[in-house]
Amino acid sequence: MRAHSDDEEDSDSAGQKSVEVTGEKSQQVIQAGEEVSLKSNYYKKNMKMGVLFALFVLLLSIYLHKNPHGFCLDSEFSKNISGIGLALKAEVYGQHIAQKVVTSALKNHFAKYNARKPLVLSFHGWTGVGKNFVTSIITEHFFKHKTHSSFVHKFIVPVHFPHDSEIDNKGGLFIFDEMDKIHLGMMSTIKDIILGFRGKEVAAGYQNMVFIFLSNSGGHAVNQHVLKHALDGKLRQSLMLKEMELIFQGMIKQTPDAWFADLLKSDVIDHLVPFLPLERTHVKQCIRRDLIMKGFHVREALVSEIADQMEYFPDGHGFFSVSGCKKVSSRVDVIVG
Ligand SMILES: *[C@@H]1O[C@H](CO)[C@@H](O)[C@H](O)[C@H]1NC(C)=O
């Protein structure tokens, strides 16, 4: 379409030229001659560049065939797995299940010498409860250049969907945000790609790939369950992964075309990681951390004042924060700044 209209413009302007020319024909010819030689120079240069480029691509593909992780994954990988465990424990508030699952999943995966598959984690939970935070802790401990590493690939699903080639032949961390908005056809593409990495020789290095899916799918059901648990007077810490998994099994039965249904059934997702709704005490922890980070003195009266400005649900109980810790930083700025 575009090329077509460009063509039309060209022929238009050519028509204009031939009308204008009359008196300046000779100059026009000289200009045209110059243009021709410029053009042929241009093509020669392009040819050279093309040959060089083809050579480069050929060498690169031979190299990548021998070493699928490119030039420096090994030196870029810091794989500080024990550090991830420590950081999750110290810095992530109110997510005892996620903290345990993520820590042990990474430990087990990278302790295996014969893991012949990527690790696939799926984080589920309400907004602001720490899914992105946990992802960034993993990223920071995985790579020397932390979040700036060229081995971190983040895709915001509705905006940017990767081509096969962006996933193939690269090691590292692949983060897919807003998976709840994914098209099912795309989902099966990702599924096939991940399944295709399985059972390959260790030297292929696919065990060095980690996929993390982020979504709020199931967040509502998790919230309901945690609310019931709290109303029953039970301790939050006694919530188990098992009962959370049952919630997701129930969801799949009700909505068999949920984006993660197929992935769970075919074991593409190694670990489903539920994130719990945050309580007021966790919001206060986030506020304290934010104040300290910004260099303010932590006064409990101030912490409570900021926590009071957040919204809580359900009406009447107000157990859980509507936006988790997401709005804490901007609230702190408004009140203290
Ligand atoms: C690993 O991570 C921990 C926790 O963040 C950190 O204290 C430690 O310095 C890290 N170790 C290395 C070798 O980077």
Ligand as a Chemical Component Dictionary entry (heavy atoms), coordinates in Angstrom:
data_LIG
# 
_chem_comp.id                   LIG 
_chem_comp.type                 NON-POLYMER 
_chem_comp.pdbx_formal_charge   0 
_chem_comp.three_letter_code    LIG 
# 
loop_
_chem_comp_atom.comp_id 
_chem_comp_atom.atom_id 
_chem_comp_atom.alt_atom_id 
_chem_comp_atom.type_symbol 
_chem_comp_atom.charge 
_chem_comp_atom.model_Cartn_x 
_chem_comp_atom.model_Cartn_y 
_chem_comp_atom.model_Cartn_z 
_chem_comp_atom.pdbx_ordinal 
LIG C1 C1 C 0 24.268 -12.647 46.482 1  
LIG O1 O1 O 0 23.087 -12.007 46.935 2  
LIG C2 C2 C 0 23.132 -11.586 48.283 3  
LIG C3 C3 C 0 21.740 -11.058 48.669 4  
LIG O2 O2 O 0 21.342 -9.983  47.862 5  
LIG C4 C4 C 0 24.215 -10.556 48.451 6  
LIG O3 O3 O 0 24.298 -10.147 49.800 7  
LIG C5 C5 C 0 25.558 -11.160 48.018 8  
LIG O4 O4 O 0 26.553 -10.161 48.047 9  
LIG C6 C6 C 0 25.452 -11.703 46.598 10 
LIG N1 N1 N 0 26.663 -12.408 46.266 11 
LIG C7 C7 C 0 27.368 -12.164 45.162 12 
LIG C8 C8 C 0 28.558 -13.019 44.946 13 
LIG O5 O5 O 0 27.056 -11.286 44.377 14 
# 
loop_
_chem_comp_bond.comp_id 
_chem_comp_bond.atom_id_1 
_chem_comp_bond.atom_id_2 
_chem_comp_bond.value_order 
_chem_comp_bond.pdbx_ordinal 
LIG C1 O1 SING 1  
LIG C1 C6 SING 2  
LIG O1 C2 SING 3  
LIG C2 C3 SING 4  
LIG C2 C4 SING 5  
LIG C3 O2 SING 6  
LIG C4 O3 SING 7  
LIG C4 C5 SING 8  
LIG C5 O4 SING 9  
LIG C5 C6 SING 10 
LIG C6 N1 SING 11 
LIG N1 C7 SING 12 
LIG C7 C8 SING 13 
LIG C7 O5 DOUB 14 
# 
